[in-house]
Amino acid sequence: MNKSTAASFPWAGTHPWDVDILVIGGGPAGLAAVTRLRWMKSCSPTPLSVVLVNSGPIGGLARLGNSILTGPALAFPAGELVRRLEQDLETYPAPVLDQKVVEIRKTKDLFTTTMEDGSVITSVSVILTCGMLDLRNIHQFWQKGVTATFGNRANIRAILKRELTAHRNPVILGGPHLLQLLQTIQNLNLDTRLLIQGSGHHNQGNTIYGELVRIEPSGQGLTLHLGSGAPPLETDRLILEFNSLELHRSPLPLGLDMDGIGYLAPNATPGLYHGGDCGGPPFSAVVALGEGAKAGLEAYRYTHQFKYNRPAPLFAYYGDDSVTDENIDQDDFHLHPDLIPARLLDRCPSARVQELWDVLDGATSIKDLESKGVGDNVQIHDQILTLLEKRAITFCPQRDRI
Ligand SMILES: Cc1cc2nc3c(=O)[nH]c(=O)nc-3n(C[C@H](O)[C@H](O)[C@H](O)COP(=O)(O)OP(=O)(O)OC[C@H]3O[C@@H](n4cnc5c(N)ncnc54)[C@H](O)[C@@H]3O)c2cc1C
């Protein structure tokens, strides 16, 4: 999987905005959105640039357990669903930033998204697919010091009993509802510490309010690093208590409206879309895939209209009422000479179009390319169509036209 930094985007700094569509969160919802954006049904829809920002593993929570989508006929063992989704991301890559988003603001027409390291990305659309939890590197210790409660009430009790009696200084990570189990937990192991996931940091006895930001191995156990300068916790077992995590989401990035239990509230901000667990229950991979794909298509339509000032031709997803007797023979994509072609992938996908690829700089319009002698109008048009078919370029209008 390719990992990038904001500075390595091929289009960074040369356009009125850094990327057309920013997807936040790389679980099933985010991967469905990115794939849908990079792989439109035919070559006609112009590729839009997309970047994925993800603080956890590619695949999110679906990396940890089985993913039964609708029933036994559509069931994937742990990691298999993610492996399938990753295949498409390998074929139609998008830059992936290993970062946490801390703030999203919309000023005038553009979104400004701030990362934990202070870097900023501007975009036309944002798709939020950041799940119920910032996973960080939890997956690296899954079943190697980290486990979870799942299933029904009886399962939760059985797992807590098994884990808390077998370990010396366990930590349970959960939401505020975990305090409803305090008596049960203390009866099983008085030394258990509860880590209530949230921003800031304070302690109340064995209950710690803070944010888990990284896990490291330490001797036979784990060191849990917390945010806000809180001292690390040493533990021989970390238990994720999913019931309480589901009942209250840890803080979303600043600038977003939340519902009463911390999930993303329905919003009417043009250009902001979401899918999957971050929108609240039901928490399910199949819902996340569907909502992520829908968010991808919606963001495509919105951004296409914004960028090119005409509707996206998405026949078979939305219908296209611009198809008429007069234009039925024409391509959907009309190459406007003022468009500025910018690279989307790192490598030119075809030796035949290398010459054009070499001069694409994200600042030179098609008209300028022609005057530089890259080829005549027809040659440039054909080569650009080849690059479009390979999803290798995107376009921006000229900066002074925004
Ligand atoms: C053990 C287990 C078994 C499961 N079994 C099933 C099943 O059989 N069937 C089923 O349908 N579902 C199942 N689920 C649920 C399913 O996995 C989730 O509903 C699904 O993964 C949600 O997808 P998502 O993309 O919305 O979020 P996630 O998979 O949670 O991915 C979100 C990603 O966003 C990242 N992120 C969070 N905040 C930020 C931020 N601020 N900036 C950047 N990145 C951020 C996270 O670190 C994570 O990588 C199971 C879950 C678990 C844990």
The ligand as a Gaussian input file, in Angstrom:
#p B3LYP/6-31G(d) Opt

LIG

0 1
 C      -14.515000      -8.261000      16.159000
 C      -15.483000      -7.615000      15.196000
 C      -16.345000      -8.403000      14.432000
 C      -17.232000      -7.808000      13.549000
 N      -18.043000      -8.612000      12.793000
 C      -18.858000      -8.058000      11.872000
 C      -19.648000      -8.882000      11.013000
 O      -19.587000     -10.106000      11.075000
 N      -20.461000      -8.273000      10.109000
 C      -20.535000      -6.916000       9.988000
 O      -21.255000      -6.428000       9.117000
 N      -19.811000      -6.111000      10.792000
 C      -18.970000      -6.638000      11.725000
 N      -18.226000      -5.844000      12.539000
 C      -18.396000      -4.390000      12.442000
 C      -17.646000      -3.798000      11.257000
 O      -16.295000      -4.250000      11.250000
 C      -17.699000      -2.274000      11.343000
 O      -19.041000      -1.869000      11.412000
 C      -17.032000      -1.638000      10.134000
 O      -15.641000      -1.930000      10.117000
 C      -17.223000      -0.128000      10.142000
 O      -16.572000       0.396000       9.054000
 P      -16.187000       1.936000       9.011000
 O      -15.407000       2.111000       7.763000
 O      -17.369000       2.766000       9.251000
 O      -15.220000       2.203000      10.287000
 P      -13.916000       1.478000      10.796000
 O      -13.794000       0.099000      10.282000
 O      -13.948000       1.661000      12.274000
 O      -12.715000       2.338000      10.184000
 C      -12.541000       3.686000      10.559000
 C      -11.089000       4.097000      10.333000
 O      -10.998000       5.528000      10.533000
 C       -9.866000       5.822000      11.359000
 N      -10.102000       7.087000      12.042000
 C      -10.867000       7.329000      13.139000
 N      -10.807000       8.641000      13.458000
 C       -9.984000       9.224000      12.552000
 C       -9.504000      10.566000      12.364000
 N       -9.897000      11.558000      13.172000
 N       -8.634000      10.815000      11.361000
 C       -8.239000       9.821000      10.517000
 N       -8.659000       8.534000      10.641000
 C       -9.529000       8.252000      11.642000
 C       -9.816000       4.623000      12.309000
 O       -8.549000       4.530000      12.943000
 C      -10.122000       3.473000      11.341000
 O       -8.945000       3.049000      10.680000
 C      -17.307000      -6.402000      13.439000
 C      -16.448000      -5.598000      14.209000
 C      -15.543000      -6.190000      15.073000
 C      -14.626000      -5.320000      15.882000

